Amino acid sequence: MLHELSKAVEEFDTVSDDKLGYFEEEILGFAFFADGEIKIETNYYLETPYVSIGNQNYKSDARVKANYRSGLAQTIRKGFVDQWCGNSFLLTEKGWNKAEYIVEDIKRSL
């Protein structure tokens, strides 16, 4: 697993969750519809690891990949996501609650 995510796992639920960034909100929102599962995918053909949630893959370019990996690390530090197995992560109860709030907020604004 990437060092940034390993460090985030060690720091699980140690950062204030007052404000979420764009990438964090998008990760939680999509995870709500993917049974709470988030993965780090690796294509061994010279491709850097990227975040994958259901059928949503954040791999269009190196910067996008980095932004979503950092967003995932922040959701872990804030206690919304926990490592499940290897490169798979799941929403925590706190994560499900926040993800539901994000989805409902989007629905209200439509």
N, C-alpha and C positions, 0 to 999 in steps of 0.2 A: 504494500500500500504506500502511497505517496507520503513523504515526511509531513507535509502540511496537515494531512488528514490524520496521521498517526498522532501528531501533537494535539490536534483538536480532540481526539478520543481521550487522551490523557487529561485534557482540560474540560471534559464534559460538564456542562451546566455551571460554568464558572464566570460567564459573561452576562451582563445585564441584557435583558431582551426588550428593553424599552422601545427601540426603533429597529425596524427591519429594512435592509437594503432591497433594491429591486430584485437581485438574483436570489436572495433568501426567500422573498415572497413568492417568486415564481416557482422555486423548488418545492416549497410547502404546498402551494396551490395545485401543482401537477401531481404531487405525491398523494394528495387527497383522493384523486381519481385513479390511482395506481395501487390501491390496497396498502398505501403507506410505504411502499418499497422504492428505494433509490439505489442505483448501482454505479460503480465506477467501472467502465468498460475499457478494455485494452485490446487494441488490434496490434498484433505483433509485427505487422508489416510497416514499421517506421512511423506509426501513428502514436501520438501522445495520448495518455488516458483522458477520458471524458465522462461527464455525468450523463446517465441515462435513467429516465423515469417513464415507465410504461413504454409507449411507442414514441416518446419525445427524446431525441438525442441531441445533446448540446455539443456539436463537433464541427461546426462550419469552418472555424479557423482557430489558430493557436490562442488568440486572445479570448475568444468566446469560451474555449475549454478552460482556460485559467480563471476567468470570471466565475464560472459555475462551480469549479472545484473550490474556489475561495468561499463562495456562497454556501456550499455544503459544509465546509469547515466551520463557518460562523454559526450555521444552524445547529451543529453538534455542540459547539462551545456554549450556545444559549440553551441547550437542553431540549431542543425540539426533535432532534434526530439522534439515534444511538446506533453504534455498530452492531450488526447482527452476526454476520459470518463473513470473514475475509473482506471482500470489496462490496458487500451488501449492507445496506443500512435501512432502518425502519423508523417511522415516526414514533415518538413516545406519546404518552397520554397528553402531555403539554403540547406536543407537536400536532396531534390530531385536533385539539381544541383551537389552536392558532390557525391551522389549515382550514378548518371549517369556517372560522371567522373571516378569513381572507376570501374564501369562495362566496360566502353569503354577502360580504361587502361588495364584491364584484357584481353579483346578481342584482343587488339593490341599485347599483349605479347604472344599470342598463335600461 
